[in-house]
């Protein structure tokens, strides 16, 4: 499928969403629509695997027969279905009964069947309960098909769902439905819904332009970025992963088979489910990712709470866009936590450094971490100054990148990217002031491909450019009391033009002479008319 077709599919689905949403909240409608798109993907993938498993026994339908082929096989082989599902569970890790396949659901919607809603509910529960629990458990738990947002009674809700599903089925029928295409459509819709969600979008989505910068940085060789990308990343972590878009961008940059395993953590249950769907839709096998529902600051994920240093998980790349200046409750016990003990606790009013230290603790010695944070982390005092100073003295802050304002759905403030390493070669800090390089938008500013490439290449080759980038020694940073405010190190002031006073004086003399000549001429006419002359 061409890029044009992919964009057209995204636009088609978004138009359907826009037309059908009505008065329903965009976030609520998003969850329904993305779940149905995901069911379409699961069904196509399952039927392809079933066809391969059954071979010549897979039923062939007559032209015009809208039934799912598997429904015929199930009807004719009742005694063999249990063994068949056991095999499918082993091979694709989930099971969908024929009545719950997308083709069956779409046909119920097309015919306005009163059993659609009930069948969907049974289908979602069956997929969750009869599949691999670690990946599919609770996957549709936040999709409330009994919600009054769909209608006041069963029939109204059923009618609404029939309309939504039949329109989606019609809209995507002419497009290819492989995982890449549906995955791109899913990502496009998440972005469109995020744009319409305003500040709430920050809870689940990092704009692709930001994701690309972070992803390109962490996939470069950590010690010698100029040598290019790493061939493989063993483990990648995003501890505030939202819908998983940033992790998938890292995978895109390094290649589908370039990551051993993807790890993500998300505290919002709805967004956590979106992330798992997003992984599967992009063809990431359930053995290749692990998304945990929990609180990163509390570190309630067992795999990250290993006290034995020999068993501690370490990551080749850590990326994150955590909530900005999040209020948290640092306790005395957290002060002794292995993540914070050597640095101290971030203040109650802003957990920015708590998030940073959480991710940094799990960064491998040869890894790179890139995190988006508010500008305040660069210069705020108190506890944050102590944490910042230690990270600088230990040689862990590699690069500071200042970005333009109004790039995010969730906030209009300018933000920065901090690049950290546990073992870095340069004994200086690279500052990049990209705040003046952007495309102005009505609601949001954007970074073009050229802007992104300039940031990444400046980081990669550690280039210095007047008013844009500079390598700053630790001695200079120390003299500035470990304040990382970019304006202290990169001047953006424009030199005033030198004024030639003699030329200006000569021009004024000429103007004065011309004024006198014009006044004398004008007074001749005034005299002829008997009017008072100009003095």
N, C-alpha and C positions, 0 to 999 in steps of 0.2 A: 504494500500500500504506500502511495506517495505521501509526502509531507502535506500536500494540498488536501488529499483525501482524509488524512488524519485530522487536519484542522476543520474540515467540513463535517466530519463525524462529531467532533467536539461542539461545533456551532449548532448542529442539528439537535444534539441532546440538550444543550443549554436552552435553545428556543423552546423545546418541549417542556423543560423545567419552568421556564419563565411563563409559558402559556397556561400550564396546569396548576401552578402553585396557588394562584388565587390569593386569598387572605392568609394562607398558612405561612408561619414563620419560615424564613429561608433555611435556617439550621435544621428544623424538623423535616422539611421536604427533602433537604440534602440527604438525610439518613435513609429515607425511604428509597429515593432514586438510586443512590450508590449501592444499596443492598440488592436491589433488583438487577443492576448492572453486574454485580458480583455473582448473583445466582446464574445469570446468563453465562458468565465465564466458567463457573464450576460445572454447569450442565454440559457445555461444549467439550470441556476437558474430560469429563467423566464418560460421555458418550464415545469420544474418540478412543479412550482407553478400553471401554467395553467392546467396541468393534474389534480392536486388536486382540483382546482376550478371547472373544467368541469366534473370531475368524469367519469361516463360511457359514456358521450357524447364526450370525447376526442377521436379523430379518431385513429384507428389502421391501420397501413400501411401494404400492401402486401410485401412479401420478394422482395428485389431489388428496391423498390420504394424509391427514394432518396429525395422526397419532405418533407418539414417540415409538421408534422401532423396538426399544427395550420392553415396552408394555406388551408387545406380542410375544416376545421371548419369555417374559415372566409368566404370562398366561399359559404358555405351552410347556413350561419347565418348572412347575411349582416345587417339585422335590429337589431341584438343583439350585434354587435361588440362594439358600443359606451359604452353600459352599462358594457360589459365585461372588456374593458380597464379601465373604472372608478374603477371597483373592483380591478383590478390588480395594478392600481396606488395607491390605498389605502393600499393594502397588501404588495406589494414588492417595491412600491415607484417609479417604472419606467415602461415604456411600450416599447416593441419592436414589430413592425409589422412582420408578417411571412416572407416577402421578405427580411427583414434585419437580420433575425436570422442567427447564424453562419452556420447552416446546409445549408441554402439557399445560403449564400455567398460562402461557400466552394464548393458547386455544380457548381455555376457560374465559379469559379476558375478552377475546374476540367475540365469543358467543354470549357474553354478559351472563355467565353462569353464576347462580346464587351461591355455589359452593366454593368460589374462588378464595375468599378470605379464610375460610376454615381450612382449605387445602394448603394454603400458604403457611398458616400457623403450624400445621402438622409437619409440613416439609422442613421448615426452619428448625423445629425441635428434633426431627429425625436426623438432620445433618449434624447438629450439635451433639446429640446423645449417642449416635452410632458411629462416630468418626474418632480420630485421634484427639483425645481430650486437650492435650497441651496446645494444639493449634486451633481447634474448632469449638472447644468448650465455651459456652456463653457468647458465641460470635454474633448472634442476632438478638442478644438479650435486651438491647435498647430500642429495638424496632417494635414499637407498640401498635399492633394492628387493631387493637380495640380502642384506640385513642379517639376522643370526640373531635380531635382536629381533622380527622378524616370524614367525620359525619356523626350525627346524633344517635343513630341506631345502626344495627347490623347491615340492613339493606343499603343505607346511604354510604356506609363505609365500603361495602362490597362494590357498589357502583363507582365510587371514586377510584378504588384500586383497579377495577376493570378498565377505566378510562386511562389511568396512568400507565399501566402495563401494556395495554394494546398500542398506545402511542409510542412507547419506547420500542416495542417489538417492530412496529412499522418503520420507525426512524432508523434502526440499526440493521434492518433486514438486508439492505443493499451493500453493506460494508463487510469487509473481512472481520472475523472475530477472533484472531489469534491473540495470545496474551499481550504482545507488545502493543497492538492496536487498542484493545480494550483498556490496557494499563494506561496508555497515553490519554485516552478519553476520560478515564477515572481521574487522572491528575489534572486534566484541563477543567473538569467540573469542580474539583476541590478548590482550584484557584478561583474559578468564577464565583462559587458560593462564598469563598473567603472575601472576595472583593465586595460582596453585598452584605457581609456580616460586620463590617467596620471593626471596632475594637475587639470584638469577640474572636475575630479571625486569628489573632495572635496566639490563641490557645491551641490552634491545631495546624497552622500553616506558615511555612517560611517561603517567601516569594522565590521563584526559581532563580532569579538573578543573584540573590544572596547565597542560595544553595550552591550555585555553580562556583562562586568565589571560594567558599569554604572547601568544597569537594576537590577543586583543582589544587588547592594548597596542600591538603592532607595526603593527596595521592602522589605528590612529588617526593623524591628521596629526601629524608629528613636532614641528613648530614650534608649532602651535596645537591640541593634542589636544581642547580644548573644542569645536572646530568640527566634530568627528566623524571618521568614517572616510575614508580616502583612497578615491578611485574606482578606482585601479589601482596595483598593484605590478609594476614591470618585472621584477625578479629577487628571489627569496627564497632564503636559504641556511640549512641546518641541517647543521653540519659533524660532528655526532655523531648522525645521524638515526635510528638503530635501525630499527624497522619502518616509519618514515615517518609515524607518526600525528600528530606535531606539525606537520609540513609540510602535511598534509592538513587539519588544523584551521585553519591560516592560510588555506588555500584556501576552506574552508567559511565563515569569517568575512567574507571579502571578496567571495565569489561565484565560481562556477565559471570565469568568463571574466575574472576580475579580476587574474590573475597572468600575466605574459608567459612566464616560465619558472621552474621549480622546480629547485633544485640541492641535492643531499644527498650526504653522505659517510659511509661506515660501514666499520669495520675488520673486523667479524665477517662471514665469507662467508655463513653461513646467514641472518643477519639482513639482510644486503645483498640477498639474493635475496627475502626476505620484503618488503622495502621496494619493490622493483621490482614485485612482484606486487600489492602494496597500491595503488600508483599506478594501475596498469592497471585493477584491479578497481573503482576509484572513477571510472573514465571519463577519467582524465588521459591524453591522447594521448602516444605515445612521443616526439613532437617537442616536447612541453611540459615534459618533465622530463629530468634527467640525474642519475643516482645513480652515485657512484664508489666502488669498493672500494679502500680504502687508509687510511693513517695520517694524520690531520689534523695532528698535531704535527710529523711529518716533512715535511708539505706535499708529498706525492708526486703530487698531482693537477696535471697540466700546465696546465689552464685557470686555476688559482690561483697558478701559479708564474711568471707573466709578469713579467719584470724591467723592462720598459718601462712607465713610469707611464701613458703615454697609452693603453696597451692593457689596463691592469689592470681586472679585473672588479670592479664595485662593486654592492652590493646595497641595495635599499630596505628590506629587513627581514632581520635575522639572529636566529634563535632557536636555543636549544641547551639540552640537559640532559646535559652530559658526565659521565663517571664521576667521582665525588667523590674528592678527595685521591688521585688516581692517581699512582703512582710512575713516574717517567720518567727518561731519561738525557740531561740537558742537556749538550751538548758545546760546545767552544770555537767550532766553526763556527756552531752555532746562536746563539751570542752575537752574531754578525754578521748573522744573518738579518734581513731587512727587517721582519719582524713584531715582533721583540723588541729590536732594536738601540737604540731610543730609551728603552726602559724597563728593560732588564735581564732576566735569566732567572728564571723561577719556581724555587723550590727543588726538589731531587731528590725530596723526600718528598711533594710535593703540586703537581701540574701545573695546579691550578685556574686560576691567572692565565695560564698558557701557553695554555690553551684560550680564555680570555677574549680575550687579545691576538690570537690567531689570527683569531677572528671579527671582532673590532673593526677589524682592519687592512682588511678587505674591506667594511666598512660605508660606504655612500655618505654624502655630506655632508647629505643631507636624509632619511637613514634612521634607523631605530630598532632597537636591539638589546636583546633580553631573554634573560637566561641564568640558569639555576638553579644555585646553588652552595652549598656548606656554609657555615655561619655563620663559620667560621674566617677566611674571606677579608676579613671586615669589621674584624678586629682583630689578626691575627697580625703579628709584627714581621719584622725582617730584610729579605730581598729583597722579600717581599710588601708590606711597609710602603712601600718605595721605589716600587713599581709603583702601589700604591693612591694614594700622595701625588701622583704625577705626573698620574694620571688626574683627580684632584680639582682640582689646580692648573690643569690645562688645560681644566677645565669640562666634562668628558666624562661624569661620573656624574650622572645626572639624578634617579633614584629608587632607594631601598632599601626592599624589602618583606620583612618577616619573616613566615614562615609557621609554622603549628603543627607539632609533632613527629608522627612516625609517619603521614605522608601517603603514603609511597612503599613499594613492595614490597621495594625493595633495602636500605632503611635506616630506622631508627626516629628518627634524629637530626632536629632542626629544621633547615630550610634557608631560604635567602633567594633572592629574585629581584633581580638588578641590572639596571636599565634604563640604557643608555648611548646617547649621541648625540655626533656630532662637532661639531655646531653646535646649541646649545640656547639658548633665550631666557632662562629664569630663571637668576639668579646664585646661587640657593640649591639645596639638595638636599632633596627630599621624602622623609621617613621615614614608612613605614606599618607599624604594629605589628599584624599580623593574627593573631598567634600564639595569642590567646585565643578566637578565633572559629572554631569547628568543631563538627562532630557526632561524638561519641564512638562508635567502633566496637569490636567484639570484637577483631579482628585489626588493623584499620587505622582511622585517623580519616578523616573526609571533610569536604569543603567543600560546603556547599549552594549552590544557585543564588544565594541572597541574599548569602552570604558572598563569592562571586566578584564579583557585581555591586558590592558595597560597595568591594572592592579596586580594581576597574577604574574606577569612577566617582570614587573619591578621587584616583587617578592622573590621570584625564582632566581634572577640574576643579581639581586641586591644593587640595582641601579640607583644612582643619585641624580636628581634633576632639580634645578632651581624652582622653588615654590611648590614642588610636588613630593620629593622624597629625599631623605637624608639619613646616613648612618651616624649614629650619635654614640660617642664613647661613654663608658660607665663613669668616668671621671666627671664629665659634664652633667650627667644625670644626677650624680651624687651632689654636685654643687647646687643643683635645683631641688635638693631635698627629696629626691626620688619621685618628683611630680612628673607625670607623663603627658601633661596637657600638650597637645601637638603644636599649638601656636608658640610654645616656648622654644621649639627646636626648628620649626619651619616657618619662616616669615611669609605672610601672604600680602604684606603691605605693598602697594604699587608706588614706585618712585614718581615723584612729581616732575612734570616737564620743566626744564630750565627756561627761564624767561629772559629774553634779550631786551634789556631795558632801553638800550639806544634805539632799537628798531621800533619799540612801542612808542618811545618819545617822538620819533620822526613821524610815525603814523598819526599821533595825536595833533602834531603841528600841522600836518597836511589837512586833517579833518577840520581844524579850527580855521584855516585859511579858506577852505571850501565853504564853510558856514558863513564866513564874512562876505564872500563873493555872492552867494545865494541871497543873503539878506539885503545887500545893496541893490541887486536886481529887483527883488520883491518890493523894496521901498520906492523905486521909480514908479511902479504901477500904483502903489498906494497914494503917492503924491498926485498923480494924474486923476485919481478918483476922489481926491480931497479927503483922504482918510489918514488917521494917525500912523506914522511910520514905526517900524520895529527898531528898538534900541539895541 
